[in-house]
């Protein structure tokens, strides 16, 4: 996957109970686990899954204008979201529910269909929002929920000043969170390929549905400047992927895509990347929490484009 990182969306998930004894390995049913990465790669290699990127399917000029910073703006940087793509924002819980229902409809009737599940993703700006949507979706998914915990330590730090509870609470880009909710059939992304000879083929094609044996492995940040110590997290290298960040979606084609913007994008061409991942305008829905109102009915969001980067 390109660049890295409850029943009600407006409340934080219930804190997990104290972790059980750490096991070195566990067996998972993997009919769908990690299929997102492999299947999307196949879509891209096979002509984008039978469709075309939304920026080349009836709206290429509009997407190009967004990417080039030439789309009509108000108040310097705000552009209008087309009405047919917009999910109206009322409040956080109801609006996110509406976006989920638009992108992943009738989940209870389709959750056993792996093609249905892996063709639908909600993109958003930050890991915090990704985790909120993933937590809500795993609650909607039927079946028994399993919770897997990480073993965290401050490596090469002999003073032992950092409590385990504090280390567990850290949610750092590049590492999975301390706890992982799992249900059979839920879509996952494999964060580390620990079997290069087989890659991800074990869960697709003729091997789909077979059990594979994945151990917990130590995961460390490659750049630790953000912390005064080196955080090592021993965990299964998996993460739920009902939702992912816009940055992680670069290079992918998503047949049914939602874009959730609880705040405006914050980096160059981030909005263009989000809007251009879909196959068609019809299958792309955008939920924006309005920062400013310029027209009673229209929805606007900020577009960040540094033209000097494009034309220097």
FISE-572680 format. One record per residue (C-alpha): residue number from 1; residue in three letters; y, z, x. Coordinates in steps of 0.02 Angstrom, whole numbers, plus 50000, padded with zeros to 5 digits. Each point is the difference from the previous one (the first is absolute). Example, Ala and Ser with C-alpha at 12.3 -4.5 7.8 and 13.67 -1.06 7.14 Angstrom:
// residues 2
MARTOR pos code y z x
MARTOR 1 ALA 49775 50390 50615 $
MARTOR 2 SER 50172 49967 50069 $
// end
This chain:
// residues 312
MARTOR pos code y z x
MARTOR 1 UNK 50000 50000 50000 $
MARTOR 2 UNK 50172 49953 50070 $
MARTOR 3 UNK 50128 50124 50066 $
MARTOR 4 UNK 49973 50180 49969 $
MARTOR 5 UNK 49986 50188 49855 $
MARTOR 6 UNK 49833 50457 49100 $
MARTOR 7 UNK 50010 49978 49852 $
MARTOR 8 UNK 50188 50002 50002 $
MARTOR 9 UNK 50098 49915 50138 $
MARTOR 10 UNK 50144 50123 49990 $
MARTOR 11 UNK 49900 50148 50060 $
MARTOR 12 UNK 49918 50029 50168 $
MARTOR 13 UNK 49810 50006 50006 $
MARTOR 14 UNK 49925 50172 49988 $
MARTOR 15 UNK 49981 50069 50177 $
MARTOR 16 UNK 49819 49983 50055 $
MARTOR 17 UNK 49894 50156 50020 $
MARTOR 18 UNK 49958 50064 50174 $
MARTOR 19 UNK 49897 49866 50087 $
MARTOR 20 UNK 49812 50019 50008 $
MARTOR 21 UNK 49910 49997 50167 $
MARTOR 22 UNK 50034 49839 50091 $
MARTOR 23 UNK 49852 49881 50008 $
MARTOR 24 UNK 49988 49874 50140 $
MARTOR 25 UNK 49951 49858 49885 $
MARTOR 26 UNK 49972 49956 49818 $
MARTOR 27 UNK 49920 49863 49897 $
MARTOR 28 UNK 50106 49898 49882 $
MARTOR 29 UNK 49959 49871 49869 $
MARTOR 30 UNK 50102 49850 50058 $
MARTOR 31 UNK 49993 49864 49870 $
MARTOR 32 UNK 50190 49990 50010 $
MARTOR 33 UNK 50053 50114 50144 $
MARTOR 34 UNK 50102 49902 50128 $
MARTOR 35 UNK 49977 49839 49901 $
MARTOR 36 UNK 50188 49983 49977 $
MARTOR 37 UNK 50031 49958 50183 $
MARTOR 38 UNK 49857 49876 50013 $
MARTOR 39 UNK 50022 49918 49831 $
MARTOR 40 UNK 50187 49974 50022 $
MARTOR 41 UNK 49965 49923 50170 $
MARTOR 42 UNK 49877 49882 49916 $
MARTOR 43 UNK 50128 49957 49867 $
MARTOR 44 UNK 50125 49953 50135 $
MARTOR 45 UNK 49870 49897 50092 $
MARTOR 46 UNK 49945 49911 49841 $
MARTOR 47 UNK 50166 49943 49936 $
MARTOR 48 UNK 50064 50166 49936 $
MARTOR 49 UNK 49860 50030 49878 $
MARTOR 50 UNK 50024 49839 49906 $
MARTOR 51 UNK 50186 50022 49973 $
MARTOR 52 UNK 50157 49989 50100 $
MARTOR 53 UNK 50119 50129 50063 $
MARTOR 54 UNK 50133 50041 49871 $
MARTOR 55 UNK 50132 49930 50115 $
MARTOR 56 UNK 49917 49828 49988 $
MARTOR 57 UNK 49956 50004 49816 $
MARTOR 58 UNK 50151 49960 49896 $
MARTOR 59 UNK 50120 50118 50086 $
MARTOR 60 UNK 50005 49945 50181 $
MARTOR 61 UNK 50187 49976 49997 $
MARTOR 62 UNK 50029 50172 49926 $
MARTOR 63 UNK 49888 50086 50128 $
MARTOR 64 UNK 50078 49903 50141 $
MARTOR 65 UNK 50173 50054 49943 $
MARTOR 66 UNK 49942 50182 49998 $
MARTOR 67 UNK 49926 49983 50175 $
MARTOR 68 UNK 50153 49909 50069 $
MARTOR 69 UNK 50123 50119 49919 $
MARTOR 70 UNK 50074 49859 49895 $
MARTOR 71 UNK 49951 50062 49828 $
MARTOR 72 UNK 50150 50036 49891 $
MARTOR 73 UNK 50054 50182 50021 $
MARTOR 74 UNK 50114 50125 49921 $
MARTOR 75 UNK 50078 50146 50091 $
MARTOR 76 UNK 49957 49915 50166 $
MARTOR 77 UNK 49810 50022 50001 $
MARTOR 78 UNK 49929 50023 49824 $
MARTOR 79 UNK 49899 49857 49926 $
MARTOR 80 UNK 49934 49981 49823 $
MARTOR 81 UNK 49814 50016 49963 $
MARTOR 82 UNK 49945 49861 49881 $
MARTOR 83 UNK 49974 50065 49823 $
MARTOR 84 UNK 49822 49931 49988 $
MARTOR 85 UNK 49948 50099 50154 $
MARTOR 86 UNK 50089 50162 49958 $
MARTOR 87 UNK 49918 50159 49934 $
MARTOR 88 UNK 50137 50100 49916 $
MARTOR 89 UNK 50030 50172 50076 $
MARTOR 90 UNK 50013 50144 49876 $
MARTOR 91 UNK 49936 50150 50097 $
MARTOR 92 UNK 49887 50014 50151 $
MARTOR 93 UNK 49837 50044 49912 $
MARTOR 94 UNK 50009 49876 49856 $
MARTOR 95 UNK 50068 49859 50107 $
MARTOR 96 UNK 49866 50014 50133 $
MARTOR 97 UNK 49869 50009 49862 $
MARTOR 98 UNK 50070 49838 49930 $
MARTOR 99 UNK 49992 49915 50170 $
MARTOR 100 UNK 49820 50057 50028 $
MARTOR 101 UNK 49950 49940 49826 $
MARTOR 102 UNK 50079 49830 50035 $
MARTOR 103 UNK 49913 49975 50168 $
MARTOR 104 UNK 49836 50092 49969 $
MARTOR 105 UNK 49971 49985 49811 $
MARTOR 106 UNK 49848 50072 49910 $
MARTOR 107 UNK 49936 50086 50156 $
MARTOR 108 UNK 49863 50092 49905 $
MARTOR 109 UNK 49922 49832 49952 $
MARTOR 110 UNK 50022 49915 50170 $
MARTOR 111 UNK 49974 50134 50133 $
MARTOR 112 UNK 49824 49938 50036 $
MARTOR 113 UNK 50066 49825 50037 $
MARTOR 114 UNK 50039 50001 50186 $
MARTOR 115 UNK 50092 49832 49992 $
MARTOR 116 UNK 50113 50069 49864 $
MARTOR 117 UNK 50038 50158 50099 $
MARTOR 118 UNK 50036 49922 50169 $
MARTOR 119 UNK 50113 49863 49930 $
MARTOR 120 UNK 50129 50128 49940 $
MARTOR 121 UNK 50117 50101 50110 $
MARTOR 122 UNK 50165 50089 49974 $
MARTOR 123 UNK 50120 49988 50147 $
MARTOR 124 UNK 50135 50128 50034 $
MARTOR 125 UNK 50118 50052 50137 $
MARTOR 126 UNK 49934 50167 50065 $
MARTOR 127 UNK 49835 50089 50026 $
MARTOR 128 UNK 50056 50139 49884 $
MARTOR 129 UNK 50004 49879 49853 $
MARTOR 130 UNK 49838 49919 50056 $
MARTOR 131 UNK 49913 50170 49996 $
MARTOR 132 UNK 50072 50041 49828 $
MARTOR 133 UNK 49933 49838 49924 $
MARTOR 134 UNK 49831 50016 50088 $
MARTOR 135 UNK 49984 50179 49937 $
MARTOR 136 UNK 50038 49945 49823 $
MARTOR 137 UNK 49879 49854 50007 $
MARTOR 138 UNK 49855 50102 50067 $
MARTOR 139 UNK 50024 50115 49850 $
MARTOR 140 UNK 49989 49850 49883 $
MARTOR 141 UNK 49843 49938 50086 $
MARTOR 142 UNK 49843 50066 49917 $
MARTOR 143 UNK 49859 50092 50088 $
MARTOR 144 UNK 49982 50158 50101 $
MARTOR 145 UNK 50138 50032 50126 $
MARTOR 146 UNK 49957 50050 50177 $
MARTOR 147 UNK 50126 50074 50120 $
MARTOR 148 UNK 49988 49973 50188 $
MARTOR 149 UNK 50108 50103 50119 $
MARTOR 150 UNK 50054 49972 50177 $
MARTOR 151 UNK 49987 50117 50149 $
MARTOR 152 UNK 50171 50007 50082 $
MARTOR 153 UNK 50053 50067 50168 $
MARTOR 154 UNK 50148 49993 50118 $
MARTOR 155 UNK 49918 49922 50150 $
MARTOR 156 UNK 50045 50057 50176 $
MARTOR 157 UNK 50101 50144 49930 $
MARTOR 158 UNK 49926 50161 50065 $
MARTOR 159 UNK 50126 50120 49921 $
MARTOR 160 UNK 49922 49972 49829 $
MARTOR 161 UNK 50165 50030 49910 $
MARTOR 162 UNK 49967 49876 49861 $
MARTOR 163 UNK 49903 50066 49851 $
MARTOR 164 UNK 49860 49892 49931 $
MARTOR 165 UNK 50085 50003 49830 $
MARTOR 166 UNK 50156 49925 50078 $
MARTOR 167 UNK 49901 49864 50089 $
MARTOR 168 UNK 49909 49959 49838 $
MARTOR 169 UNK 50166 49979 49910 $
MARTOR 170 UNK 50062 49863 50117 $
MARTOR 171 UNK 50000 49828 49921 $
MARTOR 172 UNK 50042 49885 50145 $
MARTOR 173 UNK 50009 49811 49998 $
MARTOR 174 UNK 49850 49930 50091 $
MARTOR 175 UNK 49882 50141 49949 $
MARTOR 176 UNK 49913 50032 49834 $
MARTOR 177 UNK 50048 50158 49904 $
MARTOR 178 UNK 49902 50162 50022 $
MARTOR 179 UNK 49901 49977 49839 $
MARTOR 180 UNK 49920 49843 49930 $
MARTOR 181 UNK 49947 49982 49818 $
MARTOR 182 UNK 49849 49887 49976 $
MARTOR 183 UNK 49906 49928 49853 $
MARTOR 184 UNK 49862 49870 50005 $
MARTOR 185 UNK 50074 49826 49983 $
MARTOR 186 UNK 50181 50043 50041 $
MARTOR 187 UNK 50086 49878 50120 $
MARTOR 188 UNK 50023 50062 50178 $
MARTOR 189 UNK 50070 49934 50162 $
MARTOR 190 UNK 49907 50027 50162 $
MARTOR 191 UNK 50125 50067 50128 $
MARTOR 192 UNK 49888 49978 50152 $
MARTOR 193 UNK 49862 49873 50028 $
MARTOR 194 UNK 49865 50105 50082 $
MARTOR 195 UNK 49867 49864 49999 $
MARTOR 196 UNK 50080 49845 50080 $
MARTOR 197 UNK 49836 49904 49999 $
MARTOR 198 UNK 49992 50005 49809 $
MARTOR 199 UNK 50183 50023 49960 $
MARTOR 200 UNK 50027 50019 49813 $
MARTOR 201 UNK 49865 49877 49947 $
MARTOR 202 UNK 49887 50145 49954 $
MARTOR 203 UNK 50093 50023 49836 $
MARTOR 204 UNK 50024 49820 49944 $
MARTOR 205 UNK 49894 49847 49970 $
MARTOR 206 UNK 49812 50022 50007 $
MARTOR 207 UNK 50018 50180 50061 $
MARTOR 208 UNK 50113 50059 49857 $
MARTOR 209 UNK 49938 50160 49923 $
MARTOR 210 UNK 49903 50063 50150 $
MARTOR 211 UNK 50027 50175 50069 $
MARTOR 212 UNK 50079 50017 50170 $
MARTOR 213 UNK 50014 50153 50109 $
MARTOR 214 UNK 50175 50045 50057 $
MARTOR 215 UNK 50034 50153 50106 $
MARTOR 216 UNK 50160 50098 50008 $
MARTOR 217 UNK 50095 49940 50152 $
MARTOR 218 UNK 50151 50073 50091 $
MARTOR 219 UNK 50161 49908 49958 $
MARTOR 220 UNK 50156 50022 50108 $
MARTOR 221 UNK 50174 49928 49992 $
MARTOR 222 UNK 50037 49869 50132 $
MARTOR 223 UNK 50181 50056 50006 $
MARTOR 224 UNK 50028 50187 49986 $
MARTOR 225 UNK 50188 50005 50025 $
MARTOR 226 UNK 50022 50061 49821 $
MARTOR 227 UNK 49903 50161 50035 $
MARTOR 228 UNK 50015 50125 50144 $
MARTOR 229 UNK 49810 49995 50017 $
MARTOR 230 UNK 49858 49876 49984 $
MARTOR 231 UNK 49921 50012 49829 $
MARTOR 232 UNK 49814 49959 49994 $
MARTOR 233 UNK 49922 49979 49829 $
MARTOR 234 UNK 49812 49988 49985 $
MARTOR 235 UNK 49960 49910 49839 $
MARTOR 236 UNK 49911 49856 49917 $
MARTOR 237 UNK 50105 49845 50044 $
MARTOR 238 UNK 50032 49954 49818 $
MARTOR 239 UNK 50146 49998 49880 $
MARTOR 240 UNK 50020 49959 49816 $
MARTOR 241 UNK 50085 49834 49972 $
MARTOR 242 UNK 50048 49984 49818 $
MARTOR 243 UNK 50172 50000 50080 $
MARTOR 244 UNK 50066 49962 50174 $
MARTOR 245 UNK 50167 49988 50088 $
MARTOR 246 UNK 50093 49835 50002 $
MARTOR 247 UNK 49990 49995 50189 $
MARTOR 248 UNK 49810 50012 49998 $
MARTOR 249 UNK 49989 49854 49880 $
MARTOR 250 UNK 50077 49873 50118 $
MARTOR 251 UNK 49892 49846 50019 $
MARTOR 252 UNK 49898 50036 49843 $
MARTOR 253 UNK 49989 49908 49834 $
MARTOR 254 UNK 49979 50111 49847 $
MARTOR 255 UNK 49949 49915 49836 $
MARTOR 256 UNK 50068 50137 49886 $
MARTOR 257 UNK 50139 50098 50081 $
MARTOR 258 UNK 50120 50137 49951 $
MARTOR 259 UNK 50152 50052 50099 $
MARTOR 260 UNK 50064 50178 49977 $
MARTOR 261 UNK 50173 50039 50067 $
MARTOR 262 UNK 50047 50181 49967 $
MARTOR 263 UNK 50138 49967 50125 $
MARTOR 264 UNK 50067 49839 50075 $
MARTOR 265 UNK 49914 49918 50147 $
MARTOR 266 UNK 50062 50061 50168 $
MARTOR 267 UNK 49950 49871 50131 $
MARTOR 268 UNK 50034 49818 50036 $
MARTOR 269 UNK 49914 49877 49882 $
MARTOR 270 UNK 49895 50139 49920 $
MARTOR 271 UNK 50040 49940 49824 $
MARTOR 272 UNK 49955 49821 50046 $
MARTOR 273 UNK 49833 50058 50071 $
MARTOR 274 UNK 49962 50094 49839 $
MARTOR 275 UNK 50048 49860 49880 $
MARTOR 276 UNK 49908 49867 50101 $
MARTOR 277 UNK 49828 50084 50002 $
MARTOR 278 UNK 49954 49948 49824 $
MARTOR 279 UNK 49913 49842 49941 $
MARTOR 280 UNK 50120 49964 49858 $
MARTOR 281 UNK 50154 50067 49915 $
MARTOR 282 UNK 49899 50029 49841 $
MARTOR 283 UNK 49883 50121 50090 $
MARTOR 284 UNK 50137 50094 50094 $
MARTOR 285 UNK 50088 50149 49920 $
MARTOR 286 UNK 50141 50102 50074 $
MARTOR 287 UNK 50051 50178 49956 $
MARTOR 288 UNK 50170 50053 50067 $
MARTOR 289 UNK 50081 50169 49978 $
MARTOR 290 UNK 50179 49939 49978 $
MARTOR 291 UNK 50126 50063 50125 $
MARTOR 292 UNK 50145 49908 49920 $
MARTOR 293 UNK 50029 49915 49832 $
MARTOR 294 UNK 50096 49837 50002 $
MARTOR 295 UNK 49940 49928 49835 $
MARTOR 296 UNK 49935 50095 49850 $
MARTOR 297 UNK 49831 49912 49995 $
MARTOR 298 UNK 49977 49932 50176 $
MARTOR 299 UNK 49915 50093 50143 $
MARTOR 300 UNK 50066 49989 50178 $
MARTOR 301 UNK 49935 50061 50167 $
MARTOR 302 UNK 50070 49992 50175 $
MARTOR 303 UNK 49941 49862 50118 $
MARTOR 304 UNK 50009 50036 50187 $
MARTOR 305 UNK 50017 49845 50108 $
MARTOR 306 UNK 50076 49996 50174 $
MARTOR 307 UNK 50055 49820 50015 $
MARTOR 308 UNK 50035 50018 50184 $
MARTOR 309 UNK 49813 50024 50023 $
MARTOR 310 UNK 49964 49838 49909 $
MARTOR 311 UNK 50129 49889 50082 $
MARTOR 312 UNK 50025 50067 50177 $
// end
